[in-house]
């Protein structure tokens, strides 16, 4: 039995995040560092919609620009993808929180 093409999902196409380490921080101010690291929020994205933290492994779902951690230590945490390497946490109402997570690359180590 043949099947047809996958239909669009509510919220946008299903995708995956860039693999690598995401370092999270809260905004700083003009008198100090630009960001205040929150190492307890850091995570690493692996293949097949999987991530890990120091507390274990889990899965996530990316639809359009919305990310939800669907299992593991960050289960239920939500983010908005602002660019390929930049996530902003959102609360249950979909409003931005101050927490931002940036994928670690050569020039931001």
BELRA-V212298 format. One record per pair of residues at least 24 apart in sequence whose ideal C-beta (glycine too) atoms are under 6 Angstrom apart, sorted by the first residue. I is the first residue (numbers start at 1). GAP is how many residues later the second one is. Records with the same first field share a line. If there is no record, write none. Layout:
I = GAP + GAP
This chain:
9 = 54
11 = 52 + 53 + 55
12 = 51 + 52
14 = 49
15 = 47
16 = 33
17 = 28 + 45
18 = 66 + 85
19 = 26
20 = 83
21 = 83
22 = 79 + 81
23 = 79 + 81
24 = 75 + 77
26 = 72
27 = 71
